[in-house]
Amino acid sequence: MEEMTIQDIRLDCSPSVRLMLGKYCDTSRARTRGRRKYVFTDQIDQLIREIYLSHRDAKTRPGIQLLAKRVGMPHWALKKRARELGLARTKELPWSEPELAILS
């Protein structure tokens, strides 16, 4: 039998290993490793684009809440996807003095 490290055992987490390791068995990571929690389709991306591009100057986007309920995802995941698509941005910090000096 090949030798296993404790890390391999923790990732295995079969019922017999769980009894042996108890609280050290990391079932959550073994189950979800390599899988995205929310999968975005082209159709969902298009709906997000429509919401963000239809009201470009809006401070809030109530359509995101409605879309979140319709597709069964949390609104923050849709907003994060909008940032990934380049539709929304994270507010940047003001420029520092050295950065302003470079511009002068």
PEKA-V712796 format. One record per helix or strand of 3 or more residues. SS is the DSSP state (H for helix, E for strand). FROM is the first residue (numbers start at 0). TO is the last residue. If there is no record, write none. Layout:
ss=<SS,SS>
from=<FROM,FROM>
to=<TO,TO>
This chain:
ss=<H,H,H,H,H,H,H>
from=<5,14,26,41,61,74,96>
to=<11,23,31,53,70,83,102>
